[in-house]
Amino acid sequence: ADEDENETNISWEKLSGLNGIIRALAINSNGDIFAVGNGIYQSSDNGANWTLLGLSNDFIYSIAINSNNHIFVATDGNGVYRSTDNGNNWLQINNGITNLKVYSIDINSSGHIYLGNDTWGPGQGGVYRSTDNGDNWISSGMLNYSINTLRISPNDHIFVDDVHRSTDNGSTWDEISQGMTN
């Protein structure tokens, strides 16, 4: 009964200032909240107010923030953007990415950035890795797979879609979806 009682005291409030579909959220080490979808928004007051930082012409699927508070976003058709100044300016960083329809991005404990992209359209889908803050990207496996979801665990295991895992920075991949049903 106590659990049900606590659940009835929970309330949600819709925040204003955000437009369109919000696909992902991230919080930097200063406590700023970033929301992405049709552009990127920032709140410095726990979501009470939001400011559009830009990229409003891009549909953004995913966001990641590294330990230096550099922000990386994955877009639908324009690849990856990076901001090193809390979202005030953005640089497109796609050197080595062959398909710019990027669905997912994450960062491991060493600061290496991984992305998953699509096989639809020009270029090749799969997982890509950058070891230089996004300046250059190399294929890291899962070629010809559309990677919709990519997440990295605290012990740096990379997990993608239906479910594959790499424990060696993307050099090899194991399917681990046994027991899962569609």
FIKOLZA-1660 file (N, C-alpha, C; in steps of 0.1 Angstrom, whole numbers, plus 5000, padded with zeros to 4 digits):
% residues 182
   i   px   py   pz ch aa at
   1 5008 4988 5000  A  A  N
   1 5000 5000 5000  A  A CA
   1 5009 5013 5000  A  A  C
   2 5020 5012 5007  A  D  N
   2 5029 5024 5007  A  D CA
   2 5034 5027 4994  A  D  C
   3 5037 5017 4986  A  E  N
   3 5042 5020 4972  A  E CA
   3 5032 5027 4964  A  E  C
   4 5019 5022 4964  A  D  N
   4 5009 5028 4956  A  D CA
   4 5006 5042 4961  A  D  C
   5 5007 5044 4974  A  E  N
   5 5005 5058 4980  A  E CA
   5 5015 5067 4975  A  E  C
   6 5028 5063 4974  A  N  N
   6 5039 5072 4970  A  N CA
   6 5037 5075 4955  A  N  C
   7 5032 5065 4947  A  E  N
   7 5031 5068 4933  A  E CA
   7 5020 5078 4930  A  E  C
   8 5010 5079 4938  A  T  N
   8 4999 5089 4936  A  T CA
   8 5004 5103 4939  A  T  C
   9 5015 5104 4946  A  N  N
   9 5020 5118 4949  A  N CA
   9 5030 5123 4938  A  N  C
  10 5033 5114 4929  A  I  N
  10 5042 5118 4918  A  I CA
  10 5034 5126 4907  A  I  C
  11 5040 5137 4903  A  S  N
  11 5033 5145 4893  A  S CA
  11 5044 5149 4883  A  S  C
  12 5039 5151 4870  A  W  N
  12 5047 5156 4859  A  W CA
  12 5042 5169 4854  A  W  C
  13 5051 5177 4850  A  E  N
  13 5047 5190 4845  A  E CA
  13 5053 5192 4831  A  E  C
  14 5045 5196 4822  A  K  N
  14 5050 5199 4808  A  K CA
  14 5057 5212 4808  A  K  C
  15 5069 5212 4803  A  L  N
  15 5077 5224 4803  A  L CA
  15 5075 5232 4790  A  L  C
  16 5074 5245 4791  A  S  N
  16 5072 5253 4779  A  S CA
  16 5086 5257 4773  A  S  C
  17 5086 5262 4761  A  G  N
  17 5098 5267 4755  A  G CA
  17 5104 5257 4745  A  G  C
  18 5100 5244 4746  A  L  N
  18 5105 5234 4737  A  L CA
  18 5095 5232 4725  A  L  C
  19 5100 5231 4713  A  N  N
  19 5091 5230 4702  A  N CA
  19 5094 5216 4695  A  N  C
  20 5084 5210 4690  A  G  N
  20 5086 5198 4682  A  G CA
  20 5088 5186 4691  A  G  C
  21 5094 5175 4685  A  I  N
  21 5096 5163 4691  A  I CA
  21 5110 5163 4698  A  I  C
  22 5111 5160 4711  A  I  N
  22 5124 5159 4718  A  I CA
  22 5128 5144 4717  A  I  C
  23 5139 5141 4712  A  R  N
  23 5144 5128 4710  A  R CA
  23 5154 5123 4721  A  R  C
  24 5161 5133 4726  A  A  N
  24 5171 5129 4736  A  A CA
  24 5175 5140 4745  A  A  C
  25 5180 5137 4757  A  L  N
  25 5184 5147 4767  A  L CA
  25 5198 5143 4772  A  L  C
  26 5206 5154 4776  A  A  N
  26 5219 5152 4782  A  A CA
  26 5221 5163 4792  A  A  C
  27 5229 5161 4802  A  I  N
  27 5232 5170 4812  A  I CA
  27 5248 5171 4813  A  I  C
  28 5253 5184 4812  A  N  N
  28 5267 5185 4814  A  N CA
  28 5272 5186 4828  A  N  C
  29 5285 5187 4831  A  S  N
  29 5290 5187 4844  A  S CA
  29 5286 5200 4852  A  S  C
  30 5281 5210 4845  A  N  N
  30 5277 5223 4852  A  N CA
  30 5262 5222 4856  A  N  C
  31 5255 5211 4852  A  G  N
  31 5241 5209 4854  A  G CA
  31 5232 5215 4844  A  G  C
  32 5238 5220 4833  A  D  N
  32 5229 5225 4822  A  D CA
  32 5223 5213 4815  A  D  C
  33 5210 5214 4812  A  I  N
  33 5203 5204 4805  A  I CA
  33 5202 5207 4790  A  I  C
  34 5204 5198 4781  A  F  N
  34 5203 5199 4767  A  F CA
  34 5192 5190 4762  A  F  C
  35 5183 5195 4754  A  A  N
  35 5173 5187 4747  A  A CA
  35 5174 5188 4732  A  A  C
  36 5173 5177 4725  A  V  N
  36 5175 5177 4711  A  V CA
  36 5163 5171 4704  A  V  C
  37 5160 5175 4692  A  G  N
  37 5150 5171 4683  A  G CA
  37 5150 5179 4671  A  G  C
  38 5141 5189 4669  A  N  N
  38 5142 5199 4659  A  N CA
  38 5150 5210 4664  A  N  C
  39 5163 5208 4664  A  G  N
  39 5173 5218 4670  A  G CA
  39 5177 5213 4684  A  G  C
  40 5185 5222 4690  A  I  N
  40 5191 5219 4703  A  I CA
  40 5187 5230 4713  A  I  C
  41 5182 5226 4724  A  Y  N
  41 5177 5236 4734  A  Y CA
  41 5186 5234 4747  A  Y  C
  42 5187 5245 4755  A  Q  N
  42 5195 5244 4767  A  Q CA
  42 5187 5251 4778  A  Q  C
  43 5187 5245 4790  A  S  N
  43 5182 5251 4802  A  S CA
  43 5192 5251 4813  A  S  C
  44 5194 5262 4819  A  S  N
  44 5203 5264 4830  A  S CA
  44 5196 5265 4844  A  S  C
  45 5183 5263 4844  A  D  N
  45 5175 5264 4856  A  D CA
  45 5166 5252 4858  A  D  C
  46 5171 5240 4856  A  N  N
  46 5164 5228 4858  A  N CA
  46 5151 5227 4850  A  N  C
  47 5151 5232 4838  A  G  N
  47 5140 5231 4829  A  G CA
  47 5129 5241 4830  A  G  C
  48 5131 5251 4838  A  A  N
  48 5121 5261 4839  A  A CA
  48 5120 5270 4827  A  A  C
  49 5132 5273 4821  A  N  N
  49 5133 5281 4808  A  N CA
  49 5142 5274 4799  A  N  C
  50 5139 5275 4786  A  W  N
  50 5147 5269 4775  A  W CA
  50 5151 5279 4765  A  W  C
  51 5163 5278 4760  A  T  N
  51 5168 5286 4749  A  T CA
  51 5172 5278 4737  A  T  C
  52 5167 5281 4725  A  L  N
  52 5171 5274 4713  A  L CA
  52 5186 5279 4710  A  L  C
  53 5195 5269 4709  A  L  N
  53 5209 5272 4706  A  L CA
  53 5212 5271 4692  A  L  C
  54 5204 5265 4684  A  G  N
  54 5207 5264 4670  A  G CA
  54 5203 5250 4664  A  G  C
  55 5209 5248 4652  A  L  N
  55 5206 5236 4644  A  L CA
  55 5192 5233 4643  A  L  C
  56 5183 5244 4642  A  S  N
  56 5169 5242 4641  A  S CA
  56 5165 5236 4627  A  S  C
  57 5174 5236 4617  A  N  N
  57 5170 5231 4604  A  N CA
  57 5175 5216 4603  A  N  C
  58 5180 5211 4614  A  D  N
  58 5184 5197 4615  A  D CA
  58 5175 5189 4624  A  D  C
  59 5172 5177 4621  A  F  N
  59 5165 5168 4630  A  F CA
  59 5176 5160 4637  A  F  C
  60 5177 5162 4650  A  I  N
  60 5188 5156 4658  A  I CA
  60 5182 5144 4666  A  I  C
  61 5189 5133 4664  A  Y  N
  61 5185 5120 4670  A  Y CA
  61 5191 5118 4684  A  Y  C
  62 5203 5122 4686  A  S  N
  62 5211 5118 4698  A  S CA
  62 5221 5129 4702  A  S  C
  63 5224 5129 4715  A  I  N
  63 5234 5138 4720  A  I CA
  63 5243 5132 4730  A  I  C
  64 5256 5136 4730  A  A  N
  64 5265 5131 4740  A  A CA
  64 5274 5143 4744  A  A  C
  65 5278 5143 4757  A  I  N
  65 5287 5153 4762  A  I CA
  65 5299 5147 4769  A  I  C
  66 5311 5151 4765  A  N  N
  66 5323 5145 4771  A  N CA
  66 5327 5152 4783  A  N  C
  67 5338 5147 4789  A  S  N
  67 5343 5152 4802  A  S CA
  67 5347 5167 4802  A  S  C
  68 5350 5172 4790  A  N  N
  68 5354 5186 4788  A  N CA
  68 5342 5195 4785  A  N  C
  69 5330 5189 4786  A  N  N
  69 5317 5196 4782  A  N CA
  69 5316 5199 4768  A  N  C
  70 5323 5192 4759  A  H  N
  70 5321 5193 4745  A  H CA
  70 5308 5185 4741  A  H  C
  71 5300 5192 4733  A  I  N
  71 5287 5186 4730  A  I CA
  71 5288 5180 4716  A  I  C
  72 5282 5168 4714  A  F  N
  72 5282 5161 4701  A  F CA
  72 5268 5157 4698  A  F  C
  73 5263 5161 4686  A  V  N
  73 5249 5157 4682  A  V CA
  73 5249 5149 4669  A  V  C
  74 5240 5139 4668  A  A  N
  74 5239 5131 4656  A  A CA
  74 5226 5135 4649  A  A  C
  75 5228 5138 4636  A  T  N
  75 5217 5143 4628  A  T CA
  75 5212 5134 4617  A  T  C
  76 5200 5137 4612  A  D  N
  76 5194 5130 4601  A  D CA
  76 5198 5136 4588  A  D  C
  77 5210 5132 4583  A  G  N
  77 5214 5137 4570  A  G CA
  77 5226 5146 4570  A  G  C
  78 5230 5152 4581  A  N  N
  78 5241 5161 4581  A  N CA
  78 5252 5156 4590  A  N  C
  79 5251 5144 4595  A  G  N
  79 5262 5138 4602  A  G CA
  79 5263 5143 4617  A  G  C
  80 5275 5146 4621  A  V  N
  80 5277 5150 4635  A  V CA
  80 5282 5164 4636  A  V  C
  81 5277 5171 4646  A  Y  N
  81 5282 5184 4649  A  Y CA
  81 5288 5184 4663  A  Y  C
  82 5298 5193 4665  A  R  N
  82 5304 5195 4678  A  R CA
  82 5304 5209 4682  A  R  C
  83 5301 5211 4695  A  S  N
  83 5303 5225 4701  A  S CA
  83 5312 5224 4713  A  S  C
  84 5322 5233 4713  A  T  N
  84 5332 5233 4724  A  T CA
  84 5329 5245 4733  A  T  C
  85 5318 5252 4731  A  D  N
  85 5315 5264 4739  A  D CA
  85 5301 5264 4744  A  D  C
  86 5297 5253 4749  A  N  N
  86 5283 5251 4755  A  N CA
  86 5272 5254 4745  A  N  C
  87 5274 5251 4733  A  G  N
  87 5263 5252 4723  A  G CA
  87 5262 5265 4716  A  G  C
  88 5271 5275 4718  A  N  N
  88 5270 5287 4711  A  N CA
  88 5274 5287 4697  A  N  C
  89 5284 5278 4693  A  N  N
  89 5288 5276 4680  A  N CA
  89 5289 5261 4677  A  N  C
  90 5287 5258 4664  A  W  N
  90 5287 5243 4660  A  W CA
  90 5296 5241 4648  A  W  C
  91 5303 5230 4648  A  L  N
  91 5312 5227 4637  A  L CA
  91 5308 5213 4632  A  L  C
  92 5305 5211 4619  A  Q  N
  92 5302 5198 4614  A  Q CA
  92 5315 5190 4613  A  Q  C
  93 5315 5178 4618  A  I  N
  93 5327 5169 4619  A  I CA
  93 5325 5156 4613  A  I  C
  94 5326 5154 4600  A  N  N
  94 5322 5142 4594  A  N CA
  94 5334 5135 4586  A  N  C
  95 5346 5138 4589  A  N  N
  95 5357 5133 4581  A  N CA
  95 5358 5118 4584  A  N  C
  96 5355 5110 4573  A  G  N
  96 5356 5095 4574  A  G CA
  96 5342 5088 4576  A  G  C
  97 5331 5096 4578  A  I  N
  97 5318 5090 4579  A  I CA
  97 5312 5089 4565  A  I  C
  98 5308 5078 4561  A  T  N
  98 5304 5076 4547  A  T CA
  98 5289 5078 4545  A  T  C
  99 5281 5077 4556  A  N  N
  99 5267 5080 4555  A  N CA
  99 5263 5089 4566  A  N  C
 100 5258 5101 4562  A  L  N
 100 5255 5112 4572  A  L CA
 100 5242 5111 4579  A  L  C
 101 5235 5100 4578  A  K  N
 101 5223 5098 4585  A  K CA
 101 5227 5090 4598  A  K  C
 102 5229 5098 4608  A  V  N
 102 5235 5093 4621  A  V CA
 102 5224 5093 4631  A  V  C
 103 5222 5081 4637  A  Y  N
 103 5211 5079 4647  A  Y CA
 103 5215 5080 4661  A  Y  C
 104 5227 5076 4664  A  S  N
 104 5231 5075 4678  A  S CA
 104 5246 5078 4680  A  S  C
 105 5249 5084 4692  A  I  N
 105 5262 5088 4695  A  I CA
 105 5264 5086 4710  A  I  C
 106 5276 5081 4714  A  D  N
 106 5279 5079 4728  A  D CA
 106 5295 5080 4730  A  D  C
 107 5299 5082 4742  A  I  N
 107 5313 5084 4745  A  I CA
 107 5318 5074 4756  A  I  C
 108 5329 5068 4754  A  N  N
 108 5334 5058 4764  A  N CA
 108 5342 5065 4775  A  N  C
 109 5347 5058 4784  A  S  N
 109 5355 5064 4796  A  S CA
 109 5368 5070 4792  A  S  C
 110 5373 5066 4780  A  S  N
 110 5386 5071 4775  A  S CA
 110 5384 5084 4767  A  S  C
 111 5371 5087 4765  A  G  N
 111 5368 5099 4756  A  G CA
 111 5366 5096 4742  A  G  C
 112 5367 5083 4738  A  H  N
 112 5365 5079 4724  A  H CA
 112 5350 5080 4721  A  H  C
 113 5347 5086 4710  A  I  N
 113 5333 5088 4706  A  I CA
 113 5329 5077 4696  A  I  C
 114 5317 5072 4697  A  Y  N
 114 5312 5061 4688  A  Y CA
 114 5298 5066 4683  A  Y  C
 115 5296 5063 4670  A  L  N
 115 5283 5066 4664  A  L CA
 115 5278 5054 4657  A  L  C
 116 5264 5054 4656  A  G  N
 116 5258 5044 4647  A  G CA
 116 5250 5051 4637  A  G  C
 117 5252 5047 4624  A  N  N
 117 5245 5053 4613  A  N CA
 117 5237 5043 4605  A  N  C
 118 5231 5048 4594  A  D  N
 118 5221 5041 4586  A  D CA
 118 5227 5035 4574  A  D  C
 119 5221 5025 4568  A  T  N
 119 5226 5020 4555  A  T CA
 119 5218 5026 4544  A  T  C
 120 5207 5033 4547  A  W  N
 120 5199 5039 4536  A  W CA
 120 5206 5051 4530  A  W  C
 121 5206 5052 4517  A  G  N
 121 5212 5064 4511  A  G CA
 121 5226 5061 4507  A  G  C
 122 5234 5072 4504  A  P  N
 122 5248 5070 4500  A  P CA
 122 5256 5066 4512  A  P  C
 123 5267 5058 4509  A  G  N
 123 5276 5055 4520  A  G CA
 123 5272 5042 4527  A  G  C
 124 5280 5039 4537  A  Q  N
 124 5279 5026 4544  A  Q CA
 124 5275 5028 4559  A  Q  C
 125 5265 5020 4563  A  G  N
 125 5261 5021 4577  A  G CA
 125 5270 5013 4586  A  G  C
 126 5268 5014 4599  A  G  N
 126 5276 5007 4609  A  G CA
 126 5280 5015 4621  A  G  C
 127 5291 5011 4627  A  V  N
 127 5296 5018 4639  A  V CA
 127 5309 5025 4635  A  V  C
 128 5310 5037 4639  A  Y  N
 128 5322 5045 4636  A  Y CA
 128 5328 5050 4649  A  Y  C
 129 5341 5052 4650  A  R  N
 129 5348 5056 4662  A  R CA
 129 5357 5068 4659  A  R  C
 130 5358 5077 4668  A  S  N
 130 5368 5088 4668  A  S CA
 130 5376 5088 4681  A  S  C
 131 5389 5089 4679  A  T  N
 131 5398 5090 4691  A  T CA
 131 5404 5104 4692  A  T  C
 132 5399 5113 4684  A  D  N
 132 5405 5127 4684  A  D CA
 132 5394 5137 4685  A  D  C
 133 5384 5135 4694  A  N  N
 133 5373 5145 4697  A  N CA
 133 5364 5147 4685  A  N  C
 134 5363 5137 4676  A  G  N
 134 5354 5139 4664  A  G CA
 134 5360 5144 4652  A  G  C
 135 5373 5148 4652  A  D  N
 135 5379 5153 4640  A  D CA
 135 5380 5143 4629  A  D  C
 136 5382 5130 4632  A  N  N
 136 5383 5120 4622  A  N CA
 136 5376 5107 4627  A  N  C
 137 5370 5100 4618  A  W  N
 137 5362 5088 4621  A  W CA
 137 5367 5076 4613  A  W  C
 138 5367 5064 4620  A  I  N
 138 5370 5052 4613  A  I CA
 138 5359 5042 4615  A  I  C
 139 5357 5033 4606  A  S  N
 139 5347 5022 4608  A  S CA
 139 5352 5013 4619  A  S  C
 140 5342 5010 4627  A  S  N
 140 5345 5001 4639  A  S CA
 140 5336 4989 4638  A  S  C
 141 5332 4985 4627  A  G  N
 141 5324 4972 4625  A  G CA
 141 5309 4974 4623  A  G  C
 142 5302 4963 4623  A  M  N
 142 5288 4962 4620  A  M CA
 142 5285 4969 4607  A  M  C
 143 5294 4967 4597  A  L  N
 143 5291 4973 4584  A  L CA
 143 5279 4967 4577  A  L  C
 144 5272 4976 4570  A  N  N
 144 5259 4973 4563  A  N CA
 144 5248 4970 4573  A  N  C
 145 5249 4974 4585  A  Y  N
 145 5238 4973 4595  A  Y CA
 145 5234 4988 4597  A  Y  C
 146 5221 4990 4598  A  S  N
 146 5215 5002 4603  A  S CA
 146 5216 5002 4618  A  S  C
 147 5223 5011 4624  A  I  N
 147 5225 5012 4638  A  I CA
 147 5216 5023 4644  A  I  C
 148 5205 5019 4649  A  N  N
 148 5195 5029 4655  A  N CA
 148 5199 5033 4669  A  N  C
 149 5204 5023 4677  A  T  N
 149 5207 5026 4691  A  T CA
 149 5221 5021 4694  A  T  C
 150 5229 5029 4700  A  L  N
 150 5243 5026 4705  A  L CA
 150 5245 5031 4718  A  L  C
 151 5248 5023 4728  A  R  N
 151 5251 5027 4742  A  R CA
 151 5263 5020 4747  A  R  C
 152 5271 5028 4755  A  I  N
 152 5283 5022 4761  A  I CA
 152 5282 5021 4776  A  I  C
 153 5285 5009 4781  A  S  N
 153 5283 5007 4795  A  S CA
 153 5295 5013 4803  A  S  C
 154 5294 5014 4816  A  P  N
 154 5305 5019 4824  A  P CA
 154 5318 5012 4822  A  P  C
 155 5318 4999 4819  A  N  N
 155 5330 4991 4816  A  N CA
 155 5334 4991 4802  A  N  C
 156 5329 5001 4794  A  D  N
 156 5332 5003 4780  A  D CA
 156 5328 4992 4770  A  D  C
 157 5318 4984 4774  A  H  N
 157 5312 4975 4764  A  H CA
 157 5302 4983 4756  A  H  C
 158 5303 4981 4743  A  I  N
 158 5294 4988 4734  A  I CA
 158 5282 4979 4730  A  I  C
 159 5270 4984 4731  A  F  N
 159 5258 4977 4728  A  F CA
 159 5251 4984 4716  A  F  C
 160 5247 4976 4706  A  V  N
 160 5239 4982 4695  A  V CA
 160 5227 4973 4693  A  V  C
 161 5217 4979 4688  A  D  N
 161 5204 4974 4683  A  D CA
 161 5200 4960 4688  A  D  C
 162 5200 4950 4680  A  D  N
 162 5192 4938 4682  A  D CA
 162 5200 4926 4687  A  D  C
 163 5206 4925 4697  A  V  N
 163 5215 4932 4705  A  V CA
 163 5229 4926 4702  A  V  C
 164 5238 4934 4698  A  H  N
 164 5252 4930 4696  A  H CA
 164 5261 4938 4706  A  H  C
 165 5272 4931 4710  A  R  N
 165 5281 4937 4720  A  R CA
 165 5295 4936 4715  A  R  C
 166 5303 4947 4717  A  S  N
 166 5317 4946 4715  A  S CA
 166 5324 4949 4729  A  S  C
 167 5334 4941 4732  A  T  N
 167 5341 4943 4744  A  T CA
 167 5356 4948 4741  A  T  C
 168 5358 4951 4728  A  D  N
 168 5372 4954 4724  A  D CA
 168 5372 4967 4715  A  D  C
 169 5364 4977 4719  A  N  N
 169 5363 4990 4712  A  N CA
 169 5358 4988 4697  A  N  C
 170 5350 4978 4695  A  G  N
 170 5344 4977 4682  A  G CA
 170 5352 4968 4672  A  G  C
 171 5363 4962 4676  A  S  N
 171 5371 4953 4667  A  S CA
 171 5363 4941 4664  A  S  C
 172 5356 4935 4674  A  T  N
 172 5347 4923 4671  A  T CA
 172 5334 4925 4678  A  T  C
 173 5324 4918 4673  A  W  N
 173 5310 4920 4678  A  W CA
 173 5304 4906 4680  A  W  C
 174 5297 4904 4691  A  D  N
 174 5290 4892 4694  A  D CA
 174 5275 4895 4695  A  D  C
 175 5267 4886 4689  A  E  N
 175 5252 4887 4690  A  E CA
 175 5248 4881 4704  A  E  C
 176 5241 4889 4712  A  I  N
 176 5237 4885 4725  A  I CA
 176 5222 4885 4727  A  I  C
 177 5215 4884 4717  A  S  N
 177 5200 4885 4718  A  S CA
 177 5193 4872 4720  A  S  C
 178 5200 4862 4723  A  Q  N
 178 5193 4849 4726  A  Q CA
 178 5183 4850 4737  A  Q  C
 179 5171 4846 4735  A  G  N
 179 5160 4846 4744  A  G CA
 179 5151 4858 4742  A  G  C
 180 5155 4868 4734  A  M  N
 180 5147 4879 4731  A  M CA
 180 5138 4876 4719  A  M  C
 181 5126 4881 4720  A  T  N
 181 5117 4879 4709  A  T CA
 181 5113 4892 4702  A  T  C
 182 5109 4892 4690  A  N  N
 182 5105 4904 4683  A  N CA
 182 5093 4910 4688  A  N  C
% end
